[in-house]
Amino acid sequence: MKWQQAITDYRHYLQIERGLSKNSIENYCYDIKKLIVYLEENALIVSPITTDNAIVKQFIYTISKSLNARSQARLISGLRNFFDYLIFENYRETNPLDLIESPRIGRKLPDTLSIDDIDNLVNNIDLSYQYNGVNLGERNRAIIETLYSCGLRVSELIELKISDLFFDEGFIKVTGKGDKQRFVPIGLTTQNYIAIWIGIRNHIEVQPNSKDNLFLNYKGKKLTRAMIFTIIKKLVEKSGITKNVSPHTFRHSFATHLLENGADLRAIQMMLGHESITTTEIYMHVDRSHLSDVLNKFHPRK
């Protein structure tokens, strides 16, 4: 069918032209699949190529009953992008979402861990914890330190390679969204924790497809995103921290602490791997007292 080919072409566009990750592509296409299911379940004799504003509006109204405002906005944005692509490739002439407004949503900022919170988490890691003879406590400490001290996304952490470590130069090479690479500084403390883990890792029988991956499970396989979430969840509970903490919380805390201590926003953007500095600005929250301190310290007519 023509619309099926259009979706295949759209996936290629997202991958090749926009350089999106596999997860991002799946999220975009998931919204399209929801629309297709809706059309089929309601026996509507249309496809994504021929559907009109009234049908799309009813679809969004129906599905939004179970979604919060943020999820609704993401759904509308994803579909709008898809139909813009169809217009660009001459599959259709108009975008059925042109007259549909996204719900207004406030800026939702993740919780930030304090320095004391970070120390508390690290101090509560059981460094003697072993499973099947493999010391995973040292691995977990290296994971937490790397997430925080380098500001990595969880996907970047699990894909980090031994060949990406340039400790003599004080950097690691990180492969981010769209396979874009950047070099991020790494401190001596984190280097030492990683070195300890590598010493342990060298005694694990590593699976062939994980030979270069830095962080492994006791079977010698690359860790999954879910495993990182589980490690953090258990550690947060053990530490008595009531904040909503995920791997992304460490990245946000990394950026916030740098900014609060006077780091340049452009430098933070480069370390985080943000394509636009606007993303970096939205990403952070800074209390007013810090902004006043910056003004008083640097403005010539304070």
C-alpha positions as CSV (number, residue, x, y, z in Angstrom):
1,M,0.0,0.0,0.0
2,K,1.1,3.5,-0.7
3,W,0.7,4.7,2.9
4,Q,2.9,1.8,4.2
5,Q,5.6,2.9,1.8
6,A,5.2,6.5,3.0
7,I,5.8,5.3,6.6
8,T,8.9,3.3,5.6
9,D,10.2,6.4,3.8
10,Y,9.5,8.5,6.8
11,R,11.5,6.2,9.0
12,H,14.5,6.5,6.6
13,Y,14.1,10.3,6.7
14,L,14.2,10.3,10.5
15,Q,17.2,8.1,10.5
16,I,19.3,9.5,7.7
17,E,18.2,13.1,7.3
18,R,17.5,14.0,10.9
19,G,20.0,11.5,12.5
20,L,17.6,10.4,15.2
21,S,18.3,7.5,17.5
22,K,16.4,4.2,17.2
23,N,14.4,5.0,20.3
24,S,13.3,8.4,19.0
25,I,12.3,6.9,15.6
26,E,10.2,4.3,17.4
27,N,8.5,7.0,19.4
28,Y,7.6,9.0,16.3
29,C,6.2,6.0,14.5
30,Y,4.3,4.7,17.6
31,D,2.0,7.7,17.3
32,I,1.4,7.0,13.6
33,K,0.6,3.4,14.5
34,K,-2.0,4.6,17.0
35,L,-3.7,6.6,14.3
36,I,-3.7,3.6,11.9
37,V,-5.3,1.4,14.6
38,Y,-7.9,4.0,15.2
39,L,-8.8,4.2,11.5
40,E,-9.0,0.4,11.2
41,E,-11.1,-0.1,14.4
42,N,-13.6,2.5,13.3
43,A,-13.8,1.1,9.8
44,L,-12.9,4.4,8.2
45,I,-12.1,4.1,4.5
46,V,-9.1,6.4,4.7
47,S,-5.4,6.0,5.3
48,P,-2.8,8.4,6.9
49,I,-2.4,9.9,3.4
50,T,-6.1,10.6,2.8
51,T,-7.4,11.3,6.3
52,D,-8.8,14.8,7.0
53,N,-8.9,17.3,9.8
54,A,-12.2,16.1,11.2
55,I,-11.0,12.5,11.6
56,V,-7.6,13.4,13.0
57,K,-9.3,15.8,15.5
58,Q,-11.7,13.0,16.6
59,F,-8.8,10.6,17.0
60,I,-6.8,13.1,19.2
61,Y,-9.9,13.8,21.2
62,T,-10.5,10.0,21.8
63,I,-7.0,9.1,22.6
64,S,-6.3,12.1,24.7
65,K,-8.8,11.0,27.4
66,S,-6.1,8.8,28.8
67,L,-3.2,11.2,28.3
68,N,-1.9,14.1,30.3
69,A,-1.3,17.5,28.7
70,R,2.4,16.8,28.0
71,S,1.7,13.5,26.3
72,Q,-1.1,15.1,24.3
73,A,1.3,17.8,23.1
74,R,3.9,15.2,22.2
75,L,1.3,13.2,20.2
76,I,0.2,16.3,18.3
77,S,3.7,17.4,17.6
78,G,4.7,13.9,16.3
79,L,1.7,13.7,14.0
80,R,2.2,17.2,12.7
81,N,5.8,16.4,11.8
82,F,4.7,13.2,9.9
83,F,2.1,15.1,7.9
84,D,4.6,17.9,7.1
85,Y,6.9,15.2,5.7
86,L,4.0,13.7,3.6
87,I,3.4,17.2,2.1
88,F,7.1,17.7,1.4
89,E,7.3,14.4,-0.4
90,N,4.0,15.1,-2.4
91,Y,2.0,12.3,-0.7
92,R,-0.6,14.9,0.2
93,E,-1.2,18.6,-0.1
94,T,-2.4,19.8,3.4
95,N,-1.6,19.0,7.0
96,P,-4.8,18.0,8.9
97,L,-3.2,19.3,12.2
98,D,-2.8,22.9,11.0
99,L,-5.9,24.0,12.9
100,I,-5.3,21.8,15.9
101,E,-3.6,23.5,18.9
102,S,-1.5,21.7,21.4
103,P,-2.5,22.0,25.1
104,R,-0.5,24.5,27.1
105,I,1.9,22.9,29.4
106,G,4.2,24.3,32.0
107,R,7.9,23.7,31.9
108,K,8.6,20.5,33.9
109,L,12.0,20.4,35.3
110,P,13.4,17.2,36.8
111,D,14.5,17.0,40.4
112,T,18.1,18.0,41.1
113,L,20.4,16.1,43.4
114,S,22.5,18.2,45.8
115,I,26.2,17.5,46.3
116,D,25.2,16.0,49.6
117,D,22.7,13.7,47.8
118,I,25.4,12.6,45.4
119,D,27.8,11.8,48.3
120,N,25.0,10.0,50.2
121,L,24.3,7.8,47.1
122,V,27.9,7.0,46.5
123,N,28.6,6.2,50.2
124,N,25.6,3.8,50.3
125,I,27.0,1.7,47.5
126,D,28.0,-1.7,48.9
127,L,31.4,-2.1,47.4
128,S,31.6,-5.7,48.5
129,Y,28.5,-6.7,46.7
130,Q,29.2,-9.7,44.4
131,Y,27.1,-11.9,42.2
132,N,28.4,-15.2,40.8
133,G,31.8,-14.2,41.9
134,V,31.8,-10.8,40.1
135,N,32.1,-7.7,42.2
136,L,29.3,-5.5,41.0
137,G,29.6,-3.0,43.8
138,E,32.6,-1.4,42.2
139,R,30.9,-1.4,38.9
140,N,27.9,0.4,40.3
141,R,30.1,3.1,41.9
142,A,31.8,3.6,38.6
143,I,28.4,3.9,36.9
144,I,27.0,6.5,39.3
145,E,30.2,8.6,39.2
146,T,30.3,8.5,35.3
147,L,26.7,9.4,35.0
148,Y,27.1,12.4,37.3
149,S,30.7,13.6,36.6
150,C,30.3,13.4,32.8
151,G,26.6,14.3,32.4
152,L,25.8,11.3,30.2
153,R,22.5,10.1,28.9
154,V,21.7,6.6,30.0
155,S,22.0,5.4,26.3
156,E,25.4,7.0,26.1
157,L,26.5,5.3,29.3
158,I,25.6,1.8,28.2
159,E,27.2,2.3,24.9
160,L,30.5,3.7,26.4
161,K,33.4,1.7,25.1
162,I,36.8,1.0,26.6
163,S,38.3,2.3,23.4
164,D,36.4,5.6,24.2
165,L,38.5,6.2,27.3
166,F,41.4,8.7,26.9
167,F,42.5,9.0,30.5
168,D,46.0,10.4,29.6
169,E,44.3,13.4,28.0
170,G,41.5,13.6,30.6
171,F,38.6,12.9,28.2
172,I,36.1,10.3,27.2
173,K,34.6,10.0,23.7
174,V,30.8,9.9,23.9
175,T,28.4,8.9,21.1
176,G,25.2,10.8,21.5
177,K,21.9,11.2,19.6
178,G,22.2,10.7,15.8
179,D,25.6,9.0,16.4
180,K,27.2,12.4,16.9
181,Q,30.4,12.2,18.9
182,R,31.8,14.6,21.4
183,F,34.7,14.6,23.9
184,V,33.8,15.1,27.6
185,P,36.3,15.9,30.4
186,I,36.6,13.2,33.1
187,G,38.0,13.8,36.5
188,L,40.6,11.7,38.3
189,T,38.2,10.3,40.9
190,T,35.9,8.9,38.2
191,Q,39.0,7.6,36.3
192,N,40.1,5.8,39.3
193,Y,36.7,4.2,39.9
194,I,36.5,3.1,36.3
195,A,40.1,1.7,36.5
196,I,39.1,-0.4,39.5
197,W,36.1,-1.8,37.6
198,I,38.2,-2.5,34.5
199,G,40.5,-4.6,36.7
200,I,37.4,-6.7,37.8
201,R,36.0,-6.7,34.3
202,N,39.2,-8.3,32.9
203,H,38.4,-11.5,34.8
204,I,34.9,-11.8,33.3
205,E,34.3,-14.0,30.3
206,V,33.0,-11.3,28.0
207,Q,30.5,-12.1,25.3
208,P,31.7,-11.6,21.7
209,N,29.3,-8.7,20.9
210,S,30.3,-6.9,24.1
211,K,34.1,-7.1,23.9
212,D,34.6,-3.3,24.0
213,N,31.6,-2.2,26.1
214,L,32.8,-0.8,29.4
215,F,29.9,-1.7,31.7
216,L,28.8,-5.3,31.7
217,N,26.6,-7.6,33.8
218,Y,28.0,-10.7,35.5
219,K,27.5,-12.7,32.3
220,G,29.7,-10.5,30.3
221,K,26.9,-8.8,28.4
222,K,26.3,-5.1,27.8
223,L,24.0,-3.6,30.4
224,T,20.4,-2.5,29.4
225,R,18.7,0.8,30.1
226,A,16.3,-1.1,32.5
227,M,19.2,-2.4,34.5
228,I,20.6,1.1,35.1
229,F,17.2,2.3,36.2
230,T,17.0,-0.7,38.6
231,I,20.5,0.0,40.1
232,I,19.6,3.6,40.7
233,K,16.1,2.9,42.1
234,K,17.5,0.4,44.7
235,L,20.3,2.8,45.7
236,V,17.9,5.8,46.1
237,E,15.7,3.7,48.4
238,K,18.7,2.6,50.4
239,S,19.9,6.1,50.8
240,G,16.5,7.4,52.0
241,I,16.2,10.0,49.2
242,T,12.6,10.9,48.5
243,K,13.2,12.8,45.2
244,N,12.2,11.3,41.9
245,V,15.6,10.1,40.7
246,S,16.4,8.5,37.3
247,P,19.6,8.3,35.3
248,H,18.6,11.7,33.7
249,T,18.6,13.3,37.2
250,F,22.4,12.9,37.3
251,R,22.8,14.6,34.0
252,H,20.6,17.5,35.0
253,S,22.4,17.8,38.4
254,F,25.8,17.8,36.5
255,A,24.7,20.7,34.4
256,T,23.0,22.6,37.2
257,H,26.0,22.3,39.5
258,L,28.4,23.5,36.8
259,L,26.2,26.5,36.1
260,E,25.8,27.4,39.7
261,N,29.5,27.4,40.1
262,G,30.1,29.8,37.3
263,A,30.6,27.5,34.3
264,D,30.0,29.0,30.8
265,L,26.7,28.1,29.3
266,R,28.4,27.4,25.9
267,A,30.8,25.0,27.5
268,I,28.0,23.1,29.3
269,Q,26.2,22.9,25.9
270,M,29.2,21.2,24.4
271,M,29.6,18.8,27.3
272,L,25.9,17.8,27.2
273,G,25.9,17.4,23.4
274,H,23.0,19.8,22.8
275,E,22.7,20.9,19.2
276,S,21.1,24.2,20.2
277,I,22.1,26.3,23.2
278,T,18.3,27.0,23.6
279,T,18.0,23.4,24.8
280,T,20.7,24.0,27.4
281,E,18.9,27.1,28.7
282,I,15.6,25.3,29.0
283,Y,17.4,22.3,30.6
284,M,18.5,24.2,33.6
285,H,17.0,26.1,36.5
286,V,19.0,28.6,38.5
287,D,17.8,30.3,41.6
288,R,17.6,34.1,41.6
289,S,20.3,34.5,44.3
290,H,22.8,32.9,41.9
291,L,21.8,35.3,39.1
292,S,22.2,38.2,41.4
293,D,25.7,37.0,42.4
294,V,26.7,36.8,38.7
295,L,25.4,40.3,38.1
296,N,27.2,41.7,41.1
297,K,30.5,40.0,40.2
298,F,30.7,40.6,36.4
299,H,28.6,43.6,35.5
300,P,30.7,46.8,35.1
301,R,28.0,49.1,36.5
302,K,26.6,46.9,39.3
